[in-house]
């Protein structure tokens, strides 16, 4: 789980890392694709739209070109981008539901 937590931290504010990667994957839809397919970035302040230098410095979060999820990680993160890894990430971060028993009413 420690590796999955470390990998998860590479899924936000990852624009520079994604642009430096040769392959990316989404752990929501488990698709693999080149970073050039990413055309949308989240976490960008609308006040910066008119200032290209400010936009470049923001380091947005990649949005998956297949499903739109903010769950993209690139190989520049140091993690392997393959189906097994993406499935493990999906199970850890996208599929788990915790159901807690109701507390008794006093």
Protein Blocks (a to p, Z undefined) as FASTA:
>chain_A
ZZmmmmmmmmgoklmmmmmpmbdcdfklopacdfklpcbdehiafklmmmmklmmmnopa
dddfklopacbccfknopacdfklmmmmmmmmmmpccdddddddZZ
